Amino acid sequence: MAKSSSASLAATPAPALPASYEAALQELEGLVNSLESGQLPLDRLLAGYQRGAQLLKFCRDRLEAVETQIKVLEGTELKPWTQA
């Protein structure tokens, strides 16, 4: 008896998170290009969307962590950055 594709998707482990913000952003950009191409089958579209949501959360969390670190370094108020 063949397994349904939705059952196999549920059993597939989620890919590991990237090592850096830049790696996540690069993967996310490639994923968006693939999704926008319109050439992916439906089950891969769903998996791509889910991975994209995971990568987006990872990037937002990283940006928030950096912002928090900057606030600590600059005090409680986030000051505009100016290049010298």
Beta strands, then each sheet from edge to edge (+ up, - down):
end
